[in-house]
Amino acid sequence: MFMFSSSITGTIYSFGYTLLTGVIFNFIMGVTASRWMLKSFSRFKAFRKPWLYGGEKNA
């Protein structure tokens, strides 16, 4: 980084901070949205079967 001026270095750090913040926020919202969707699907009788969610299948 010594070849670039300090303004370019600040820009690179700002980009890295924005990228990291976006990735973390995207992960948290993805997990949260998935939980909300599974909870809303499980309210319907057709989706209350445990084997749909990785549980044991009753014969």
N, C-alpha and C positions, 0 to 999 in steps of 0.2 A: 504494500500500500504506500510505500514511501515515494513511489514515482508519481502518484496522483496528488492533487492539492487536497487541502482539508475539507473543502466543500464536497468533493466527490466521495470522500470517505464517509462523511455524514450522510450522504444520500444512500450509500450502500448499507450503512447501519439502519437507516430508516426503513429501507426496503426489507431487510432481514427481520426487523421488529414487526412490520406489518404482515409479512408472510407467516411468521410464527404465531402471531395473534390470530390470524385467519384460520390457520390449521387447527389450533386448539379450540377456537370457537366452533368451527365446523364439526369437530369430533364430538364436543359436548352436545350440540344441537342434534346431531345425527342419532346419538344414543337416546336423548330425550324424546325425539320424535318417534323413534322406533318403539319405545315403551308406550307412548300414547296411542300409537296405532294398534299395537297388540292388545292393549286394554280395551280399546273401542271395538275391535273385532271380536273379542271374547264375550261381548254382551249378546251377540247373536247366537241362537241355539246351534246352528250349523257349525260354528267355530268353537264350541265348547269341548271338543274331543281332545283328550290329553295327548294322543299320539301326534296331533298336528304341531305340538310344541315340544316334542322330544320325549314325551312320557311313554309309558308302556301301552301297548296295543292290547285291548281286551278281546278275546276271541269269542 
